[in-house]
Amino acid sequence: MVRLAVVGCTGKLGSAIMKNALHREDVEIRYAIARRGNSFVGQRISELVEGGFDLPIIDDIESAKDCDVFIDCTNAETFMKDGYFKYERMGKAIVIATTGFSCEAIENIGRLAAAMPVFLSGNFSVALHDFTEVLKAYGKRISPDTDIQIIEYHHNQKKDAPSGTALMIKEALLAANKRIDGEKVRISSIRGGNIFGEHEVIFANSRDEVVTFRHRVSSREAFADGAIKVAAWTAGQAKGLYNMDDFCE
């Protein structure tokens, strides 16, 4: 059984991961960690997640010595400011379940991965990964005059725009077809209500042809389930930087 430490456990994805883990036999939540000053610190998981167990919520990453892998669901700023050096000292596997990192931060994460297994992805849905593979296959065949529009929809509390998933889709298309002009791949970000996540990709050429692909989720269950499966996989890997291509190959 893989022992998990969930950092950012009181957030939307963190609490969904803990709720998902309650019904699994392959993983165990050993630590629930929130940021310092969080009102839930000192309380029990059962007070945060319905059907939860009697495990205290703590605020110190370095107290989680008896775990196999961390799942960090905080945000890019908190990860780099409060988590990065603690993870470096801990030397344990990490799944980074947040987006919005700068290029410099990505480079630093790469250095972290030189000493331990680190999994970084903008999205943990296997179906989304397969969706992206379909887009790559289609993108290889498009004509040079094709414009590509990526429209991403998320809830009104999401901080980064464009989303990590939208950027991931754009990078995948550019890598799949070197003839695609990056200026012709535009991203529109929509934030509203409680939208869990939707990504629409439109290919429009000058011959009056439009092809549209769409991926939509109706709950965070797909993300939580994927993050847990990825964490169990990452715990058994050698040091290095991994993503969904590695997990799904």
C-alpha angles and dihedrals in degrees: 000000000000115000114221134201111197113204114197089027095162095059127092097267095034094055090045089054092051092048091050092048092056090072098046132092098195097065139037128202101231097168134024110196130188131178119274112273094029110142092228095060109117093023126104128258088241088067091055104035122042109242090015126148135247100273121132121238109235134187103215121089092192091061089067095087096139100062135097100212141009123224107201113201099165117102136276095265095048092045094054096039103039107014110035101075093038090054089047090055093044094052094203130135115278134200110198107209098178136080141204098084120159121234089256091052091050089054091051091049087053089056090049089054090057088074104034142011110281124182117199125179138149090221135019099200112118089203089055089051090052089046089055091049089055090050091051092051091050093042092059090065103044122115120250091249092062118119117209123207121188113196116190126188125196140157119286094253096061107117105198122070125213094036122240089246093055091050089047090054092049093049091048092053093048091049092048094053119026090191092068112106108227089216088063092058107081129179126210118193122206122188122190144141117319099328106158097202141307131176123192123185119196124193112194123175132186093257094075094262124135125181120185131194124187137188119188135176126196099198141015091252093099091052094045093047091047094048092053093048090048091049092053089049095046092051089066098047131099120247114293144094115284137182139178092286089063093046095047100041 
